[in-house]
Amino acid sequence: MPPSPDSAAGGTPDSVAGGAPVDRAAAGGGIPVRFTLNGRPLATPVDPAERLLDLLRYRLGLTGTKEGCGEGECGACTVWIDGVPCNSCLVFAWAVEGADVRTVESASHEEVAPLLATGATQCGACTPGVVMTALWLVRHPELLRERTIREMMAGNLCRCTGYDGIVQGVEAALSRAPSSKTAAAIADNP
């Protein structure tokens, strides 16, 4: 069971008989938040201390986004907020008011296929964050003119792959991308 927003903030969680935490936001209290989630408008109340990660996983059932460290170090919880990769464990849910949030569930099979084909995914703990960061790189290949794929993926920790499969997967996805910017980025920084 995830820590309650109150315990994450250092307080004592509200509880019912048996000690189960009460989700005040789901019970109708909290801050009303409206945002777009994977292309669909959403309005929901959130507890002031609720993390975006917990809202996505435990209240909205989007369990693709994983919690690894809870401290913004591992990247397993990476989502896009207004097109920028962010660690959802570090973002309060209320902070996405008016934003466009994309999770790994929004990725198509065609987008993920190059990563699967190169062994970029193994145990699955880091996979959602790796996928979201890799897809962001495919959409922003110009960043690879000054940085390597390995450097750009450094915020996503993986214990299984040794990163070679991840780098090869991103390279394969970039080679499939229709943009001339992509070809130029690969040619400048293999």
C-alpha positions in Angstrom: 0.0 0.0 0.0 1.4 3.4 -0.9 2.2 5.9 1.8 -0.8 8.3 2.4 -0.3 11.9 1.3 -0.3 12.9 5.0 2.4 10.5 6.0 4.5 11.6 2.9 4.2 15.1 4.2 5.3 14.1 7.7 1.8 14.2 9.3 -0.4 11.5 10.7 -2.9 10.0 8.2 -6.6 10.1 8.9 -7.8 6.6 9.4 -10.9 4.5 9.8 -11.5 1.3 11.8 -8.6 -1.0 11.1 -6.1 1.8 10.6 -6.7 2.1 6.8 -5.9 5.6 5.5 -8.8 7.7 4.3 -8.4 9.2 0.9 -9.9 12.6 1.5 -9.6 13.7 -2.1 -11.5 10.6 -3.4 -14.1 11.2 -0.7 -15.0 14.5 -2.3 -12.7 16.9 -0.4 -9.5 18.4 -1.7 -8.4 20.8 -4.4 -10.3 20.6 -7.7 -7.9 20.0 -10.6 -8.6 19.9 -14.3 -6.1 18.7 -16.8 -5.7 16.5 -19.9 -4.6 13.0 -19.3 -3.4 10.9 -22.3 -5.5 13.1 -24.6 -8.7 13.1 -22.5 -10.0 15.9 -20.2 -10.1 15.1 -16.5 -11.4 16.8 -13.4 -10.8 15.4 -10.0 -10.3 16.6 -6.4 -6.8 16.0 -5.0 -5.4 16.2 -1.5 -2.9 19.1 -1.2 -0.1 16.7 -0.4 -1.0 14.1 -3.0 1.8 13.3 -5.5 1.0 13.0 -9.2 2.4 9.5 -9.1 -0.1 8.4 -6.5 -3.0 10.0 -8.3 -2.1 8.2 -11.5 -1.4 4.8 -10.0 -3.8 4.4 -7.1 -6.8 6.6 -7.9 -6.8 6.6 -11.7 -5.6 3.0 -12.1 -2.7 3.9 -14.6 -0.2 1.5 -13.1 2.2 1.8 -15.9 3.9 4.6 -14.1 6.1 3.0 -11.5 7.5 4.1 -8.2 11.2 3.3 -7.9 12.9 5.5 -5.4 10.3 8.2 -4.5 13.0 10.8 -4.5 13.4 11.7 -8.2 16.6 9.8 -8.7 15.6 6.7 -10.7 13.2 8.0 -13.4 10.8 5.0 -13.2 7.9 7.4 -12.7 8.7 9.6 -15.7 5.6 11.2 -17.4 5.3 14.1 -19.7 3.8 17.3 -18.4 3.2 19.7 -21.2 5.6 17.7 -23.4 8.5 17.7 -20.9 9.6 14.6 -19.0 9.1 14.9 -15.3 9.5 12.6 -12.3 5.9 12.3 -11.1 7.0 11.3 -7.6 8.2 14.9 -7.2 5.2 16.7 -8.5 2.1 17.6 -6.4 -1.1 16.5 -8.2 -2.5 20.0 -7.9 0.4 21.4 -9.9 -0.9 19.9 -13.2 -3.9 22.2 -13.2 -4.5 23.0 -16.9 -1.6 20.8 -18.1 -1.3 18.0 -20.6 -0.1 14.9 -18.8 1.0 11.8 -20.8 1.9 8.5 -19.3 3.4 5.3 -20.7 -0.2 4.1 -21.5 -0.3 6.8 -24.2 2.6 5.2 -26.1 1.6 3.1 -29.2 2.9 -0.3 -29.9 4.7 1.1 -33.0 6.5 3.7 -30.9 7.6 1.1 -28.3 8.6 -1.6 -30.8 12.2 -0.5 -31.4 12.8 -0.7 -27.7 11.3 -4.1 -27.4 13.3 -5.4 -30.4 16.7 -4.3 -29.0 16.2 -5.7 -25.5 15.8 -2.3 -23.9 13.2 -3.8 -21.6 13.9 -6.6 -19.2 12.4 -6.8 -15.7 10.0 -3.9 -16.3 10.8 -1.8 -13.2 12.4 1.0 -15.2 10.6 0.4 -18.5 7.8 3.1 -18.3 10.3 5.8 -17.5 12.8 4.6 -20.2 10.0 4.5 -22.7 8.8 8.0 -21.9 12.3 9.5 -22.0 13.2 7.6 -25.2 10.0 8.8 -27.0 10.8 12.3 -25.9 14.3 12.0 -27.5 12.7 10.8 -30.7 10.6 13.9 -30.8 13.6 16.1 -29.9 16.5 14.7 -31.9 18.2 18.1 -32.1 19.2 17.6 -28.4 21.6 14.9 -29.7 23.8 17.4 -31.5 25.4 18.3 -28.1 24.7 15.2 -26.0 24.8 11.4 -26.5 21.8 9.2 -26.1 23.4 7.7 -23.0 23.8 11.1 -21.4 20.2 12.0 -22.2 19.0 8.7 -20.7 21.1 9.2 -17.5 18.0 10.1 -15.5 16.6 6.6 -16.0 18.3 4.0 -13.9 18.3 0.4 -15.0 19.8 -2.6 -13.2 19.2 -5.1 -16.0 20.2 -3.9 -19.5 23.6 -2.3 -19.1 22.0 0.5 -21.2 23.3 -0.9 -24.5 19.8 -2.2 -25.4 18.3 1.1 -24.4 20.7 3.1 -26.5 20.2 0.7 -29.5 16.4 1.0 -29.1 16.6 4.8 -29.1 18.9 4.7 -32.2 16.4 2.3 -33.9 13.5 4.6 -33.1 15.4 7.6 -34.3 16.2 5.9 -37.6 12.5 5.2 -38.1 11.4 8.8 -37.4 10.4 10.7 -40.6 12.1 13.9 -39.6 15.2 15.2 -41.5 16.3 16.7 -38.1 16.5 13.1 -36.8 18.9 12.0 -39.6 21.1 15.0 -39.0 21.2 14.4 -35.3 22.3 10.8 -35.7 24.9 11.8 -38.3 26.3 14.4 -36.0 26.5 12.3 -32.8 26.2 8.5 -33.3 
